[in-house]
Amino acid sequence: MDKPTIGGQAVVEGVMFQDKEHMVTAIRRNNEEIEYFEMQRPQKEWVAKLKKVPVLRGNVAIIESSIYGMKHLEFATDRYERDPEDDANIAQEKQEANTAKIVLSTIIVGILSFLLGKFLFTLIPVFVAEVFSGIVSSHFGQVLLETVFKLVLLLGYIYVISMTPMIKRLFQYHGAEHKVINTFESDRELTIDNVQEYSRLHYRCGSSFILFTVLVGFAVYMFVPVDPLYVRVLNRIALIPVVIGLSFEFLQLTNKLRNIPVLKWLGIPGLLLQYLTTKQPDNSQVDVAIHSFNQLVRRG
């Protein structure tokens, strides 16, 4: 019998795991107790149909993950460094907050995050590569330069933020998430000692997906013009859903091929990036991840 596909993500001082029907987050409070947040994944028939369409399903998965994942991130950040005895105040603050204001704030944050990400990792490399068009004028050379600048931005950004204490701990929980999934997929009991034996890297990781958008983008951009500049900018924006969709398919493919000796190397670039986006977790962090996973299993 095939094992269910379980994914997850790190949150502030905790880990979220999800299957097709449920999502569970476990966080460690500052009194060392573990607290849970659970929700059922809404089952919408039209969404299920879209998730069966190659390329399109990748975009649907990203949007769905962002919407639902935000609720778990909010749960964790609301309780970060706050005493559990203060939980009544957290609830009161939410009641006093205007619903329209919350919705508007969420929309603004989402738009700003989207624009920042796209301008940094999609458009800025275009303009930088254009600066060197007098030296490197060929179509291939321009797309290659753009891809190199994009990689430098990506790796540099991840490296810089990983040096902050809070993000470092987030990346440790990311590593704990992967270790638990690897242990589960290896049919081992989820104990701290067993989990710590496994790799903090995983083929299905979103970090790999981000890298694949750069590499897949390189291939896709070879088939569209780079001149004039405004056409290049417009086609980069228009092709974002295509690149996301193809990258998702490639990520799924590398996961399916990871046990085939030669083809497993297709996923190596993504795994290498995870040396930046994950850190070795301590036992207490692994313990939180195990609690989150076990709670998800109990819900199933």
N, C-alpha and C positions, 0 to 999 in steps of 0.2 A: 504494500500500500504506500502510495506517494505521501511524503510529508507535506503539510500545508505550507504555503509560502508566507513567511512572516517577515515583515519589514519593521523598521523603526527609525528613531532619530534621537539625538541627544537634546536635552533641555537643560535649563539652569538647575544644577544640582540633582539631575535625575535622567531617566531614560523613558521614552515612549515606545511601546511595541504595538503593532497592529496586524490583524489578519483581515479577511474579506468582510467580516461583520462587526468587529469590535476594535476599539482603541483604548489602551490603558497607559497611563503615565504614573510612575512612582518617583517621588522626590524625597530626599533626606532633609528634614527640618533641622534648625540649629539646636534643638534639644535631642538630636540623634534619632528621633522617631521617623518612621517612613509613612508618608501620606500618599493616597492614590487619587487619581482623577480618571474617571471612566466615561466613555460615551459609545454609543452604537453608531456604526457607519450608516448613514442614510442610504437606502437601496432604491435607486431611481432607475426605472426600466430604460429610459432613453440614454442615460449615462452608461449603463451596462452595454447597450448596443454600440455606442461610440467607442467603448474600450475594446471592441473586437475588430476595429478598423485599423490596419497597420498605419503607422506614421501619425495618424490623428490621435490614436490612443495615448501616445506619449505626451501630447499637449494636455489631454484630459487628465492624465495622471498627475502632471505637474500642478495644474490648477486645483485639482481635488486635494492633493497633498498640502498645498499652501493654505487652503481654506480651513481644513480640519486641523492641520498642524498648528495653526495660529492659536487655536483655542487651548491647546496643551502648553504652548509656550507662554501664553498669558497666565495660565494657572500657576506655572512654575515661577515666572518672574514676579507675580503678585506676592508670592510668599518668600522671595529671596531675602535672606537676612532679617526676616521678621519673626518675632516670637509667636509660637502657636496660640498663646493666650490673646494675641492681637487679631486673631482670625475674625472675630465679631466686627472689628473695625473695618476689615477688608470688605466684608459683606455690606456694611453700612455705607462705605465709600461708593460701592457699586450701585447701591440703591439710590444714593443721592445724585449720582451722575445722570445727566440727561441722555436718554437712549439715542436721540438724534445726534448728539454731540459725540457719542461713542462711535456710531456708524460713520460720521463724517471724519473723525480722527483716523479710523481704520482705513478709510478710502484714501485719505491724504498720505498716510504712511505707506500704503501699498503703491500708490502712484509714484511717490518719491523714490521708494526702493527700486521700483521697476525702471524708472528713468535713470537713476544712478548706475544701476547694473548694466543697462544697455549702452549708456554713453561711455562707461569705463571700458567694458569688455567687447563692445561691438563697433562703436563709431570712432572712439579716440584712436585705436590702431589704424583705422582707415586714413585719418588725417595725418598721422605720423608717417605712415608709409608714403603718402602723397608728397610729403616734404622731400623724400628721396627719389621722386620720380625722375628727376634730371639725371641721377646716377644709375638707378635701376628702373628702366622704363618698360621692360617686357611684362606681359600679362602674368606669366608665371612668377617672375621676380617680385612684382607688386603684391600678389596674393601670398607669397611666401613671407615677405617682409611683414605684411599685416598679421599673419599667423604668429610669427616670432614675437612681435610686439605684444600681441594678445597673451601669449604664454608668459612673457616676462611680467606683464601686469597681474595676471592671475597668480603666479607663483609668489611674486613680491607681496601682493596683498595678503595672501594666506600666511606667509611667513611673518609679516609684521604683526598682524592681529594675534597670531599664535603666541606671541611673546607677552601678551597681557595676561595677568593672573586669572581673570575670569574666563577668558577664551581658552586658556590652557586647560582649566578644569573641565570646560565644556568638551574639549577634544579628548580628554581622558574618559569622560562618559561615553563619547562616541566610540572609543576603543573598547569600552566595556560592552556596549551594545553589540559590536561585531563579534566579540569573543563569545558572548552568550549564544548568538545565532550559529556560530561555527560549532560550538559544543552540541547544541540541539541537533544540527544537521549531521553530526557525527555519531548520534545515538548514545551520547554519554550523559550521565546524570549531572544535573545542574548544581554542582557544589562549587564553592569558591576555588578550591584547589584544582578541580577539573577545568573550570572555565579559564583560569590563569594559564593553563598549558597551551591554549589555542591562540592563533594569530589574531591580531587586532585589525587585520585587513580582510576585506570581503569583496567579491566580484560585483555584487549588486549595489554597491555603495553609491550614494548621490555624488560623492566627490569624483568618482570615476565618470559619472554622467557629465559633470561640468567640464572635465578635460576632453571628453569625447565630443562635446559641442564645438570645441576649438578645432580638433582634428577633422571632424566631419565637415565643419564649415570650410576648412581648407579645400577639401575635395569638391564641395558644392560650388564654391566661388570660382572654381576653375572654368565653370560653364557659363558664367555671366560676365558682362563687360565691366572693366574698371575705369573706363573713360566715357564721358567726362565725369568729374568728381560727383556731381549731384546725382547722376544715374547710379553710381557706385553706392552712394549713401542710401538711396531709395531702395535698391535691390537688397542691400544688407538688412534693412528694416523689414522688407516684405518677406525675406527668406527666413526670418527668425523662427516661425512655426515649423518650417520644413526642416531646418537644422535641428531643432529640438526633437521633432518626431523621429528623424533618422538616427539621432544619437541615442534615443530611448531604445530603438530597435537593436542598435549595435550593442548597447549595454546588456539587453536580454540575451543576445546571441553569445556574448562572451561568457555569460553565466552558464549557459547550456553547454558550452564547449570547454569549461574549465578543467574537466577531468580527462580530456583528450590530449595526449602528450605534446603534439606539435601545435595544434590550434589554440591551446590554452594561453599561448604567448600573446594572443590578440588582446587579452585583458591586462597584460603586465603594465602598460603605461598608467592605467587607472589605479592599479595597486600601488605603484610607486608614489603617486600623488598622495595616497592615504598615509604615507609616512609623515606628511605635513599636517593632514587634517585629523589624524588620530594620535593619541599619546597613550603610553602604558598606564592603565588605571591601577589604583591601589585596591586593596581588598574591600574596603568599605564601599567603593564605587561599584565594584563588581557585585557586591551584595544587593545594592539598590537595583541594578539591572536584572538580577535573578528574581527579585521580588516582583518587578514589573512584568517580566515574562511569565512567571507562574500565575500571576493574577489574570493575565490574558488567557492563559490555558484554562483556568477555572471558569472564566466567563464563557468560553467556547463549549 
